[in-house]
Amino acid sequence: MSDGILKRSVSIAGHRTSVSLEEPFWEVLREIADQDALSVQALIGRIDAERGEQNLSSAIRVFVLRRLREAPSRPESPERSAEA
């Protein structure tokens, strides 16, 4: 997994725009979209509709962070406990 920024085109409210996010944010955004039974594009559309004056890429990062903080604690994976 690379932490480099990836730029993707999405269609929001009938117009095309580009969104630049680090790969880990794209991965978690895909996971959230799957959990919510939405496409990534539809999820970005929802985030866009609620972001106010905030930059879209920043709004997506904040959305992902909030969802991760709200998620119930997951049991530690075997790999992580072996690292400790």
N, C-alpha and C positions, 0 to 999 in steps of 0.2 A: 504494500500500500504506500503510495506516495502522498506527501502532504502538499504537493504543488497545487497551484490554482488551476482549475479547469473552467473554461468559459463554455456555457451551453446556451443555445437559443430556445426560447419558449414563447408560446403565444398566450397573452393575457388580455382579456377583455377585447379580443379581436385584433390586437396588434402584436407584432413580433418584437421581442427585446432579448438582450443577452444578460445572463446572470453569471457572475464569476464567484466561485466558491472553492475552498480547499476540498480535495477528494473526500476526507472523512465526513465533511458536512453533507456532500452529495450522497454518501453511503447511508448515513443516518436518515436523511430526508427520504430516501427510497424506502427504508424500513418503516418509517412513520406512515408514509403513503400506503404501504401494504397493510399495515395495522388498521388504518382508517378506510380501507377499501377504496382508495382514490388513486388516480394517476399522479405522478410527481407534478405534472403540469397543473392539474386541478388543485393540488395542495398549494402550490406556489400562487395560484390565483386567489385562494382564500387568504393566504398571508398578505398578498398585495392589497386586497380589499380592506384589510384591517391595519395596515402599517402607518397610516397618516403621512407625515412628512419624512419619515425615516427612509433612508436608502434601502432598496429592495434586498440587496445582498446582506446588509446588516440585519434587516428584519428577519430574514431567513435564519441567520446564525442565532439570533436571540430566540426565535421560535424553537429551534432545535435544542438549544440549551435549556429552555424552560420545560420542554417535553421530557428531556432526560432527567431533570431534577424532580419532575412529578412522577416519574416511573417508579413502581415499587422496586425495592432493592432486589437485585437478582443474586442467586447463590453464586459464590465465587467459583470460577471455572477451575478445573484440575490444573491447567497450565499456570494460572496465577498463584495457586496455593503452593505449587512446586517451586516458584520463583522466590517465595518468602523465606 
